């Protein structure tokens, strides 16, 4: 079973995704944001701490932006939280925020294809969390537009490999 859980900020999507795997005997939680040695701002660090505290003790946690390798190396169920932080970390790594998009986007799309392939090939359940950012105003800054556009592509490609896509709004999940 492959599931994509999407929704807005603070919609309850991570909590819902975690609840889908609460009975799984083995779960690898993949946090694909900044590498663990990166200093986080205090607000982000607090959010990370809340997520960590919610996880059962028997879940393994991997913090990496090499999402495809993490999925391939996992046994049992996999929870990816979230694709938006993965995208941000890859754009950061490729120095894409200030560069010409055509110069680095092919590398990003290759990594996305590799990640989607890893999700499709995984024998166990995969639940991926992502942000829904395309239902708002057009961002004023280039970086916001680049992120919105690319996350839309990421979400569509991952959703194509999923058996189920859930939209979480106000803590309620709607099957799409």
Secondary structure, DSSP 4 states (H G I P E B T S, - for coil): -EEEEEE-TTSSHHHHHHHHTTT-S-EEEEE-SS-TTSPPPHHHHHHHHHHHHHS-TT-EEEE-S-HHHHHHT--SEEEEE-HHHHHHHHHHHTT-SSS-HHHHHHHHHHHHHHHHHHHHH-SS-EEEEEE--TTSPPPSSHHHHHHHHHHHHHHHHHHHT-SEEEEEETTEEEE-
